[in-house]
């Protein structure tokens, strides 16, 4: 697989806890908050996110729906994919890395720098990253949770439309 997941088999994932597959505390907590809000309100949350590979920008959608017995179902859907030329370059997770990558929007933060989209022409993806949730995505998540708690039955989180300027020529 493009993200190095080829060695993972379905039986390694099925019947395991979701949080066993999330590398960082901020993303774990964000997902847990979304699931708790869905279970508590019986509403539905949809969250657009990026799951890029070095050669491809992939826009995904996570839908979280309530089920009986205080459970929720999470469905991931590929919404769009764009080939990147030139590629972003290969990156690896390193919990000690000072470079941060948002688990939701895919933006990268270098020490003492702004958050930026590594898929935009002219940007370089760092070789090693540690995952987190950027401040913008934290705000989108909190707004969605507030919306569903206040009575909305169907709430969206963020907007990751493909924009001009991405490497797709």
PyMOL commands that set and color helices and strands:
alter all, ss='L'
color gray80, all
select helices_A, chain A and resi 5-7+10-13+18-21+25-41+135-149
alter helices_A, ss='H'
color red, helices_A
select strands_A, chain A and resi 44-50+56-67+71-83+92-93+100-102+108-109+115-116+128-132+154-157
alter strands_A, ss='S'
color yellow, strands_A
deselect
rebuild
show_as cartoon
